[in-house]
Amino acid sequence: MTDTLPNVERMVREMLMARSGEERFVMGARMFDAAREMILASFPPGLTEAERKQRLCERLYSADGVASEFLREHPAV
């Protein structure tokens, strides 16, 4: 489902693709960092570092099915 008009979607894609690969990479890294900070801010206070890391991993990667496998192999994370 999308609520973006096709011509607007095309224009945004063209503007994005006009940037260099380095610029697009940096944009992605900044978006990931912002998402990570929002996720960490949503956690209840008082969690141990290990609990924060586990919850972060689950929140970021559970949809990919990667989190449970990673956490199983690295329980001390």
mmCIF file as gemmi writes it, N, C-alpha and C atoms, coordinates in Angstrom:
data_model
loop_
_atom_site.group_PDB
_atom_site.id
_atom_site.type_symbol
_atom_site.label_atom_id
_atom_site.label_alt_id
_atom_site.label_comp_id
_atom_site.label_asym_id
_atom_site.label_entity_id
_atom_site.label_seq_id
_atom_site.pdbx_PDB_ins_code
_atom_site.Cartn_x
_atom_site.Cartn_y
_atom_site.Cartn_z
_atom_site.occupancy
_atom_site.B_iso_or_equiv
_atom_site.pdbx_formal_charge
_atom_site.auth_seq_id
_atom_site.auth_asym_id
_atom_site.pdbx_PDB_model_num
ATOM 1 N N . MET Axp A 1 ? 0.839 -1.172 0 1 0 ? 1 A 1
ATOM 2 C CA . MET Axp A 1 ? 0 0 0 1 0 ? 1 A 1
ATOM 3 C C . MET Axp A 1 ? 0.884 1.236 0 1 0 ? 1 A 1
ATOM 4 N N . THR Axp A 2 ? 0.498 2.184 -0.789 1 0 ? 2 A 1
ATOM 5 C CA . THR Axp A 2 ? 1.239 3.443 -0.827 1 0 ? 2 A 1
ATOM 6 C C . THR Axp A 2 ? 0.26 4.6 -0.958 1 0 ? 2 A 1
ATOM 7 N N . ASP Axp A 3 ? 0.597 5.694 -0.318 1 0 ? 3 A 1
ATOM 8 C CA . ASP Axp A 3 ? -0.236 6.884 -0.437 1 0 ? 3 A 1
ATOM 9 C C . ASP Axp A 3 ? 0.498 7.975 -1.22 1 0 ? 3 A 1
ATOM 10 N N . THR Axp A 4 ? 1.585 7.577 -1.878 1 0 ? 4 A 1
ATOM 11 C CA . THR Axp A 4 ? 2.392 8.512 -2.648 1 0 ? 4 A 1
ATOM 12 C C . THR Axp A 4 ? 1.988 8.454 -4.116 1 0 ? 4 A 1
ATOM 13 N N . LEU Axp A 5 ? 1.765 9.613 -4.679 1 0 ? 5 A 1
ATOM 14 C CA . LEU Axp A 5 ? 1.429 9.672 -6.1 1 0 ? 5 A 1
ATOM 15 C C . LEU Axp A 5 ? 2.608 9.167 -6.928 1 0 ? 5 A 1
ATOM 16 N N . PRO Axp A 6 ? 2.346 8.451 -8.016 1 0 ? 6 A 1
ATOM 17 C CA . PRO Axp A 6 ? 3.437 7.898 -8.825 1 0 ? 6 A 1
ATOM 18 C C . PRO Axp A 6 ? 4.425 8.953 -9.311 1 0 ? 6 A 1
ATOM 19 N N . ASN Axp A 7 ? 3.941 10.12 -9.715 1 0 ? 7 A 1
ATOM 20 C CA . ASN Axp A 7 ? 4.862 11.149 -10.21 1 0 ? 7 A 1
ATOM 21 C C . ASN Axp A 7 ? 5.741 11.696 -9.092 1 0 ? 7 A 1
ATOM 22 N N . VAL Axp A 8 ? 5.217 11.772 -7.867 1 0 ? 8 A 1
ATOM 23 C CA . VAL Axp A 8 ? 6.014 12.232 -6.732 1 0 ? 8 A 1
ATOM 24 C C . VAL Axp A 8 ? 7.045 11.159 -6.364 1 0 ? 8 A 1
ATOM 25 N N . GLU Axp A 9 ? 6.618 9.909 -6.365 1 0 ? 9 A 1
ATOM 26 C CA . GLU Axp A 9 ? 7.539 8.81 -6.075 1 0 ? 9 A 1
ATOM 27 C C . GLU Axp A 9 ? 8.682 8.788 -7.084 1 0 ? 9 A 1
ATOM 28 N N . ARG Axp A 10 ? 8.358 8.977 -8.346 1 0 ? 10 A 1
ATOM 29 C CA . ARG Axp A 10 ? 9.376 9.002 -9.402 1 0 ? 10 A 1
ATOM 30 C C . ARG Axp A 10 ? 10.34 10.173 -9.193 1 0 ? 10 A 1
ATOM 31 N N . MET Axp A 11 ? 9.808 11.346 -8.845 1 0 ? 11 A 1
ATOM 32 C CA . MET Axp A 11 ? 10.637 12.534 -8.636 1 0 ? 11 A 1
ATOM 33 C C . MET Axp A 11 ? 11.596 12.323 -7.454 1 0 ? 11 A 1
ATOM 34 N N . VAL Axp A 12 ? 11.091 11.769 -6.355 1 0 ? 12 A 1
ATOM 35 C CA . VAL Axp A 12 ? 11.93 11.533 -5.182 1 0 ? 12 A 1
ATOM 36 C C . VAL Axp A 12 ? 13.025 10.523 -5.521 1 0 ? 12 A 1
ATOM 37 N N . ARG Axp A 13 ? 12.659 9.468 -6.249 1 0 ? 13 A 1
ATOM 38 C CA . ARG Axp A 13 ? 13.663 8.466 -6.635 1 0 ? 13 A 1
ATOM 39 C C . ARG Axp A 13 ? 14.742 9.081 -7.516 1 0 ? 13 A 1
ATOM 40 N N . GLU Axp A 14 ? 14.342 9.909 -8.469 1 0 ? 14 A 1
ATOM 41 C CA . GLU Axp A 14 ? 15.319 10.566 -9.346 1 0 ? 14 A 1
ATOM 42 C C . GLU Axp A 14 ? 16.261 11.455 -8.541 1 0 ? 14 A 1
ATOM 43 N N . MET Axp A 15 ? 15.712 12.189 -7.565 1 0 ? 15 A 1
ATOM 44 C CA . MET Axp A 15 ? 16.546 13.063 -6.728 1 0 ? 15 A 1
ATOM 45 C C . MET Axp A 15 ? 17.524 12.229 -5.891 1 0 ? 15 A 1
ATOM 46 N N . LEU Axp A 16 ? 17.043 11.118 -5.372 1 0 ? 16 A 1
ATOM 47 C CA . LEU Axp A 16 ? 17.899 10.257 -4.572 1 0 ? 16 A 1
ATOM 48 C C . LEU Axp A 16 ? 19.006 9.639 -5.424 1 0 ? 16 A 1
ATOM 49 N N . MET Axp A 17 ? 18.646 9.149 -6.59 1 0 ? 17 A 1
ATOM 50 C CA . MET Axp A 17 ? 19.627 8.5 -7.452 1 0 ? 17 A 1
ATOM 51 C C . MET Axp A 17 ? 20.615 9.489 -8.067 1 0 ? 17 A 1
ATOM 52 N N . ALA Axp A 18 ? 20.293 10.783 -8.028 1 0 ? 18 A 1
ATOM 53 C CA . ALA Axp A 18 ? 21.221 11.798 -8.524 1 0 ? 18 A 1
ATOM 54 C C . ALA Axp A 18 ? 22.383 11.994 -7.546 1 0 ? 18 A 1
ATOM 55 N N . ARG Axp A 19 ? 22.207 11.54 -6.321 1 0 ? 19 A 1
ATOM 56 C CA . ARG Axp A 19 ? 23.278 11.644 -5.327 1 0 ? 19 A 1
ATOM 57 C C . ARG Axp A 19 ? 24.32 10.554 -5.586 1 0 ? 19 A 1
ATOM 58 N N . SER Axp A 20 ? 25.504 10.793 -5.069 1 0 ? 20 A 1
ATOM 59 C CA . SER Axp A 20 ? 26.567 9.792 -5.229 1 0 ? 20 A 1
ATOM 60 C C . SER Axp A 20 ? 26.27 8.588 -4.338 1 0 ? 20 A 1
ATOM 61 N N . GLY Axp A 21 ? 26.916 7.481 -4.639 1 0 ? 21 A 1
ATOM 62 C CA . GLY Axp A 21 ? 26.776 6.296 -3.808 1 0 ? 21 A 1
ATOM 63 C C . GLY Axp A 21 ? 27.19 6.57 -2.372 1 0 ? 21 A 1
ATOM 64 N N . GLU Axp A 22 ? 28.231 7.361 -2.204 1 0 ? 22 A 1
ATOM 65 C CA . GLU Axp A 22 ? 28.689 7.708 -0.862 1 0 ? 22 A 1
ATOM 66 C C . GLU Axp A 22 ? 27.62 8.497 -0.106 1 0 ? 22 A 1
ATOM 67 N N . GLU Axp A 23 ? 27.002 9.467 -0.771 1 0 ? 23 A 1
ATOM 68 C CA . GLU Axp A 23 ? 25.951 10.264 -0.125 1 0 ? 23 A 1
ATOM 69 C C . GLU Axp A 23 ? 24.759 9.385 0.269 1 0 ? 23 A 1
ATOM 70 N N . ARG Axp A 24 ? 24.379 8.461 -0.603 1 0 ? 24 A 1
ATOM 71 C CA . ARG Axp A 24 ? 23.254 7.57 -0.287 1 0 ? 24 A 1
ATOM 72 C C . ARG Axp A 24 ? 23.604 6.649 0.873 1 0 ? 24 A 1
ATOM 73 N N . PHE Axp A 25 ? 24.84 6.173 0.899 1 0 ? 25 A 1
ATOM 74 C CA . PHE Axp A 25 ? 25.279 5.326 2.009 1 0 ? 25 A 1
ATOM 75 C C . PHE Axp A 25 ? 25.217 6.088 3.333 1 0 ? 25 A 1
ATOM 76 N N . VAL Axp A 26 ? 25.733 7.313 3.348 1 0 ? 26 A 1
ATOM 77 C CA . VAL Axp A 26 ? 25.735 8.129 4.562 1 0 ? 26 A 1
ATOM 78 C C . VAL Axp A 26 ? 24.3 8.409 5.005 1 0 ? 26 A 1
ATOM 79 N N . MET Axp A 27 ? 23.406 8.675 4.07 1 0 ? 27 A 1
ATOM 80 C CA . MET Axp A 27 ? 21.999 8.896 4.416 1 0 ? 27 A 1
ATOM 81 C C . MET Axp A 27 ? 21.424 7.667 5.106 1 0 ? 27 A 1
ATOM 82 N N . GLY Axp A 28 ? 21.703 6.501 4.559 1 0 ? 28 A 1
ATOM 83 C CA . GLY Axp A 28 ? 21.214 5.256 5.153 1 0 ? 28 A 1
ATOM 84 C C . GLY Axp A 28 ? 21.773 5.025 6.54 1 0 ? 28 A 1
ATOM 85 N N . ALA Axp A 29 ? 23.064 5.304 6.715 1 0 ? 29 A 1
ATOM 86 C CA . ALA Axp A 29 ? 23.694 5.13 8.022 1 0 ? 29 A 1
ATOM 87 C C . ALA Axp A 29 ? 23.088 6.083 9.044 1 0 ? 29 A 1
ATOM 88 N N . ARG Axp A 30 ? 22.822 7.309 8.631 1 0 ? 30 A 1
ATOM 89 C CA . ARG Axp A 30 ? 22.206 8.283 9.549 1 0 ? 30 A 1
ATOM 90 C C . ARG Axp A 30 ? 20.778 7.874 9.904 1 0 ? 30 A 1
ATOM 91 N N . MET Axp A 31 ? 20.045 7.353 8.94 1 0 ? 31 A 1
ATOM 92 C CA . MET Axp A 31 ? 18.68 6.899 9.229 1 0 ? 31 A 1
ATOM 93 C C . MET Axp A 31 ? 18.711 5.724 10.204 1 0 ? 31 A 1
ATOM 94 N N . PHE Axp A 32 ? 19.654 4.806 10.02 1 0 ? 32 A 1
ATOM 95 C CA . PHE Axp A 32 ? 19.79 3.676 10.938 1 0 ? 32 A 1
ATOM 96 C C . PHE Axp A 32 ? 20.127 4.168 12.341 1 0 ? 32 A 1
ATOM 97 N N . ASP Axp A 33 ? 21.072 5.108 12.444 1 0 ? 33 A 1
ATOM 98 C CA . ASP Axp A 33 ? 21.45 5.649 13.751 1 0 ? 33 A 1
ATOM 99 C C . ASP Axp A 33 ? 20.262 6.319 14.438 1 0 ? 33 A 1
ATOM 100 N N . ALA Axp A 34 ? 19.472 7.065 13.673 1 0 ? 34 A 1
ATOM 101 C CA . ALA Axp A 34 ? 18.295 7.728 14.248 1 0 ? 34 A 1
ATOM 102 C C . ALA Axp A 34 ? 17.284 6.691 14.728 1 0 ? 34 A 1
ATOM 103 N N . ALA Axp A 35 ? 17.054 5.654 13.933 1 0 ? 35 A 1
ATOM 104 C CA . ALA Axp A 35 ? 16.116 4.6 14.329 1 0 ? 35 A 1
ATOM 105 C C . ALA Axp A 35 ? 16.615 3.898 15.59 1 0 ? 35 A 1
ATOM 106 N N . ARG Axp A 36 ? 17.904 3.633 15.645 1 0 ? 36 A 1
ATOM 107 C CA . ARG Axp A 36 ? 18.491 2.974 16.813 1 0 ? 36 A 1
ATOM 108 C C . ARG Axp A 36 ? 18.285 3.812 18.063 1 0 ? 36 A 1
ATOM 109 N N . GLU Axp A 37 ? 18.514 5.115 17.967 1 0 ? 37 A 1
ATOM 110 C CA . GLU Axp A 37 ? 18.338 5.995 19.126 1 0 ? 37 A 1
ATOM 111 C C . GLU Axp A 37 ? 16.874 6.034 19.572 1 0 ? 37 A 1
ATOM 112 N N . MET Axp A 38 ? 15.94 6.037 18.627 1 0 ? 38 A 1
ATOM 113 C CA . MET Axp A 38 ? 14.522 6.034 18.991 1 0 ? 38 A 1
ATOM 114 C C . MET Axp A 38 ? 14.14 4.734 19.686 1 0 ? 38 A 1
ATOM 115 N N . ILE Axp A 39 ? 14.67 3.627 19.188 1 0 ? 39 A 1
ATOM 116 C CA . ILE Axp A 39 ? 14.382 2.335 19.807 1 0 ? 39 A 1
ATOM 117 C C . ILE Axp A 39 ? 14.938 2.298 21.226 1 0 ? 39 A 1
ATOM 118 N N . LEU Axp A 40 ? 16.195 2.705 21.4 1 0 ? 40 A 1
ATOM 119 C CA . LEU Axp A 40 ? 16.812 2.698 22.733 1 0 ? 40 A 1
ATOM 120 C C . LEU Axp A 40 ? 16.038 3.591 23.697 1 0 ? 40 A 1
ATOM 121 N N . ALA Axp A 41 ? 15.544 4.725 23.214 1 0 ? 41 A 1
ATOM 122 C CA . ALA Axp A 41 ? 14.787 5.643 24.067 1 0 ? 41 A 1
ATOM 123 C C . ALA Axp A 41 ? 13.457 5.043 24.513 1 0 ? 41 A 1
ATOM 124 N N . SER Axp A 42 ? 12.952 4.058 23.773 1 0 ? 42 A 1
ATOM 125 C CA . SER Axp A 42 ? 11.663 3.459 24.115 1 0 ? 42 A 1
ATOM 126 C C . SER Axp A 42 ? 11.771 2.377 25.188 1 0 ? 42 A 1
ATOM 127 N N . PHE Axp A 43 ? 12.988 1.962 25.519 1 0 ? 43 A 1
ATOM 128 C CA . PHE Axp A 43 ? 13.169 0.899 26.499 1 0 ? 43 A 1
ATOM 129 C C . PHE Axp A 43 ? 12.941 1.425 27.914 1 0 ? 43 A 1
ATOM 130 N N . PRO Axp A 44 ? 12.457 0.562 28.792 1 0 ? 44 A 1
ATOM 131 C CA . PRO Axp A 44 ? 12.271 0.993 30.18 1 0 ? 44 A 1
ATOM 132 C C . PRO Axp A 44 ? 13.625 1.214 30.854 1 0 ? 44 A 1
ATOM 133 N N . PRO Axp A 45 ? 13.661 2.106 31.83 1 0 ? 45 A 1
ATOM 134 C CA . PRO Axp A 45 ? 14.929 2.344 32.53 1 0 ? 45 A 1
ATOM 135 C C . PRO Axp A 45 ? 15.314 1.128 33.377 1 0 ? 45 A 1
ATOM 136 N N . GLY Axp A 46 ? 16.59 1.054 33.675 1 0 ? 46 A 1
ATOM 137 C CA . GLY Axp A 46 ? 17.064 0.013 34.579 1 0 ? 46 A 1
ATOM 138 C C . GLY Axp A 46 ? 17.476 -1.288 33.925 1 0 ? 46 A 1
ATOM 139 N N . LEU Axp A 47 ? 17.44 -1.356 32.598 1 0 ? 47 A 1
ATOM 140 C CA . LEU Axp A 47 ? 17.883 -2.578 31.928 1 0 ? 47 A 1
ATOM 141 C C . LEU Axp A 47 ? 19.399 -2.675 31.986 1 0 ? 47 A 1
ATOM 142 N N . THR Axp A 48 ? 19.895 -3.898 32.07 1 0 ? 48 A 1
ATOM 143 C CA . THR Axp A 48 ? 21.343 -4.081 31.998 1 0 ? 48 A 1
ATOM 144 C C . THR Axp A 48 ? 21.778 -3.855 30.554 1 0 ? 48 A 1
ATOM 145 N N . GLU Axp A 49 ? 23.069 -3.701 30.363 1 0 ? 49 A 1
ATOM 146 C CA . GLU Axp A 49 ? 23.589 -3.514 29.005 1 0 ? 49 A 1
ATOM 147 C C . GLU Axp A 49 ? 23.248 -4.717 28.128 1 0 ? 49 A 1
ATOM 148 N N . ALA Axp A 50 ? 23.36 -5.921 28.691 1 0 ? 50 A 1
ATOM 149 C CA . ALA Axp A 50 ? 23.029 -7.132 27.935 1 0 ? 50 A 1
ATOM 150 C C . ALA Axp A 50 ? 21.552 -7.148 27.54 1 0 ? 50 A 1
ATOM 151 N N . GLU Axp A 51 ? 20.676 -6.734 28.444 1 0 ? 51 A 1
ATOM 152 C CA . GLU Axp A 51 ? 19.243 -6.692 28.131 1 0 ? 51 A 1
ATOM 153 C C . GLU Axp A 51 ? 18.947 -5.671 27.043 1 0 ? 51 A 1
ATOM 154 N N . ARG Axp A 52 ? 19.611 -4.516 27.125 1 0 ? 52 A 1
ATOM 155 C CA . ARG Axp A 52 ? 19.42 -3.477 26.09 1 0 ? 52 A 1
ATOM 156 C C . ARG Axp A 52 ? 19.866 -3.989 24.722 1 0 ? 52 A 1
ATOM 157 N N . LYS Axp A 53 ? 21.021 -4.645 24.686 1 0 ? 53 A 1
ATOM 158 C CA . LYS Axp A 53 ? 21.535 -5.179 23.426 1 0 ? 53 A 1
ATOM 159 C C . LYS Axp A 53 ? 20.606 -6.247 22.866 1 0 ? 53 A 1
ATOM 160 N N . GLN Axp A 54 ? 20.111 -7.121 23.734 1 0 ? 54 A 1
ATOM 161 C CA . GLN Axp A 54 ? 19.215 -8.184 23.28 1 0 ? 54 A 1
ATOM 162 C C . GLN Axp A 54 ? 17.921 -7.591 22.72 1 0 ? 54 A 1
ATOM 163 N N . ARG Axp A 55 ? 17.335 -6.654 23.449 1 0 ? 55 A 1
ATOM 164 C CA . ARG Axp A 55 ? 16.089 -6.038 22.969 1 0 ? 55 A 1
ATOM 165 C C . ARG Axp A 55 ? 16.308 -5.277 21.665 1 0 ? 55 A 1
ATOM 166 N N . LEU Axp A 56 ? 17.435 -4.591 21.574 1 0 ? 56 A 1
ATOM 167 C CA . LEU Axp A 56 ? 17.736 -3.853 20.351 1 0 ? 56 A 1
ATOM 168 C C . LEU Axp A 56 ? 17.86 -4.807 19.165 1 0 ? 56 A 1
ATOM 169 N N . CYS Axp A 57 ? 18.588 -5.9 19.365 1 0 ? 57 A 1
ATOM 170 C CA . CYS Axp A 57 ? 18.755 -6.897 18.31 1 0 ? 57 A 1
ATOM 171 C C . CYS Axp A 57 ? 17.399 -7.468 17.896 1 0 ? 57 A 1
ATOM 172 N N . GLU Axp A 58 ? 16.569 -7.799 18.882 1 0 ? 58 A 1
ATOM 173 C CA . GLU Axp A 58 ? 15.251 -8.346 18.567 1 0 ? 58 A 1
ATOM 174 C C . GLU Axp A 58 ? 14.402 -7.342 17.79 1 0 ? 58 A 1
ATOM 175 N N . ARG Axp A 59 ? 14.439 -6.08 18.218 1 0 ? 59 A 1
ATOM 176 C CA . ARG Axp A 59 ? 13.614 -5.058 17.577 1 0 ? 59 A 1
ATOM 177 C C . ARG Axp A 59 ? 14.071 -4.788 16.143 1 0 ? 59 A 1
ATOM 178 N N . LEU Axp A 60 ? 15.384 -4.762 15.94 1 0 ? 60 A 1
ATOM 179 C CA . LEU Axp A 60 ? 15.901 -4.446 14.614 1 0 ? 60 A 1
ATOM 180 C C . LEU Axp A 60 ? 15.817 -5.615 13.636 1 0 ? 60 A 1
ATOM 181 N N . TYR Axp A 61 ? 16.026 -6.832 14.123 1 0 ? 61 A 1
ATOM 182 C CA . TYR Axp A 61 ? 16.22 -7.941 13.208 1 0 ? 61 A 1
ATOM 183 C C . TYR Axp A 61 ? 15.228 -9.088 13.325 1 0 ? 61 A 1
ATOM 184 N N . SER Axp A 62 ? 14.258 -9.003 14.214 1 0 ? 62 A 1
ATOM 185 C CA . SER Axp A 62 ? 13.356 -10.139 14.397 1 0 ? 62 A 1
ATOM 186 C C . SER Axp A 62 ? 12.518 -10.42 13.158 1 0 ? 62 A 1
ATOM 187 N N . ALA Axp A 63 ? 12.144 -9.411 12.413 1 0 ? 63 A 1
ATOM 188 C CA . ALA Axp A 63 ? 11.345 -9.626 11.208 1 0 ? 63 A 1
ATOM 189 C C . ALA Axp A 63 ? 12.118 -10.414 10.16 1 0 ? 63 A 1
ATOM 190 N N . ASP Axp A 64 ? 13.43 -10.322 10.208 1 0 ? 64 A 1
ATOM 191 C CA . ASP Axp A 64 ? 14.269 -11.049 9.254 1 0 ? 64 A 1
ATOM 192 C C . ASP Axp A 64 ? 14.529 -12.484 9.708 1 0 ? 64 A 1
ATOM 193 N N . GLY Axp A 65 ? 14.111 -12.817 10.936 1 0 ? 65 A 1
ATOM 194 C CA . GLY Axp A 65 ? 14.378 -14.143 11.471 1 0 ? 65 A 1
ATOM 195 C C . GLY Axp A 65 ? 15.818 -14.317 11.901 1 0 ? 65 A 1
ATOM 196 N N . VAL Axp A 66 ? 16.578 -13.248 11.913 1 0 ? 66 A 1
ATOM 197 C CA . VAL Axp A 66 ? 17.999 -13.308 12.229 1 0 ? 66 A 1
ATOM 198 C C . VAL Axp A 66 ? 18.243 -13.184 13.733 1 0 ? 66 A 1
ATOM 199 N N . ALA Axp A 67 ? 17.406 -12.422 14.42 1 0 ? 67 A 1
ATOM 200 C CA . ALA Axp A 67 ? 17.65 -12.127 15.831 1 0 ? 67 A 1
ATOM 201 C C . ALA Axp A 67 ? 17.686 -13.384 16.673 1 0 ? 67 A 1
ATOM 202 N N . SER Axp A 68 ? 16.701 -14.243 16.537 1 0 ? 68 A 1
ATOM 203 C CA . SER Axp A 68 ? 16.668 -15.434 17.394 1 0 ? 68 A 1
ATOM 204 C C . SER Axp A 68 ? 17.873 -16.33 17.135 1 0 ? 68 A 1
ATOM 205 N N . GLU Axp A 69 ? 18.266 -16.464 15.882 1 0 ? 69 A 1
ATOM 206 C CA . GLU Axp A 69 ? 19.438 -17.282 15.557 1 0 ? 69 A 1
ATOM 207 C C . GLU Axp A 69 ? 20.707 -16.661 16.133 1 0 ? 69 A 1
ATOM 208 N N . PHE Axp A 70 ? 20.865 -15.359 15.961 1 0 ? 70 A 1
ATOM 209 C CA . PHE Axp A 70 ? 22.046 -14.665 16.483 1 0 ? 70 A 1
ATOM 210 C C . PHE Axp A 70 ? 22.11 -14.77 18.006 1 0 ? 70 A 1
ATOM 211 N N . LEU Axp A 71 ? 20.986 -14.517 18.67 1 0 ? 71 A 1
ATOM 212 C CA . LEU Axp A 71 ? 20.965 -14.54 20.12 1 0 ? 71 A 1
ATOM 213 C C . LEU Axp A 71 ? 21.189 -15.958 20.663 1 0 ? 71 A 1
ATOM 214 N N . ARG Axp A 72 ? 20.747 -16.947 19.917 1 0 ? 72 A 1
ATOM 215 C CA . ARG Axp A 72 ? 20.98 -18.338 20.321 1 0 ? 72 A 1
ATOM 216 C C . ARG Axp A 72 ? 22.485 -18.651 20.267 1 0 ? 72 A 1
ATOM 217 N N . GLU Axp A 73 ? 23.156 -18.147 19.245 1 0 ? 73 A 1
ATOM 218 C CA . GLU Axp A 73 ? 24.588 -18.403 19.082 1 0 ? 73 A 1
ATOM 219 C C . GLU Axp A 73 ? 25.451 -17.51 19.983 1 0 ? 73 A 1
ATOM 220 N N . HIS Axp A 74 ? 24.899 -16.36 20.406 1 0 ? 74 A 1
ATOM 221 C CA . HIS Axp A 74 ? 25.651 -15.399 21.222 1 0 ? 74 A 1
ATOM 222 C C . HIS Axp A 74 ? 24.823 -14.997 22.439 1 0 ? 74 A 1
ATOM 223 N N . PRO Axp A 75 ? 24.581 -15.905 23.369 1 0 ? 75 A 1
ATOM 224 C CA . PRO Axp A 75 ? 23.694 -15.598 24.491 1 0 ? 75 A 1
ATOM 225 C C . PRO Axp A 75 ? 24.226 -14.51 25.419 1 0 ? 75 A 1
ATOM 226 N N . ALA Axp A 76 ? 25.513 -14.239 25.396 1 0 ? 76 A 1
ATOM 227 C CA . ALA Axp A 76 ? 26.072 -13.235 26.304 1 0 ? 76 A 1
ATOM 228 C C . ALA Axp A 76 ? 26.035 -11.835 25.725 1 0 ? 76 A 1
ATOM 229 N N . VAL Axp A 77 ? 25.48 -11.669 24.544 1 0 ? 77 A 1
ATOM 230 C CA . VAL Axp A 77 ? 25.468 -10.346 23.901 1 0 ? 77 A 1
ATOM 231 C C . VAL Axp A 77 ? 24.68 -9.385 24.707 1 0 ? 77 A 1
